[in-house]
């Protein structure tokens, strides 16, 4: 029974982490769009880098499903 509760908690934590990553993804896409509007190269690169990191984190989450 304890093992079952542990598994359920792990799944809940992973789902919550995924939701947080997706919110970050939306934020970074908005930031990238804004940086593109004002042609801020530094901010565009920063957003692209963070988007790549988020993508890798999401991929690693789904690799264990």
HELIX and SHEET records of a PDB file:
HELIX    1   1 UNK A    2  UNK A   37  1                                  36    
HELIX    2   2 UNK A   41  UNK A   63  1                                  23    
END                                                                             
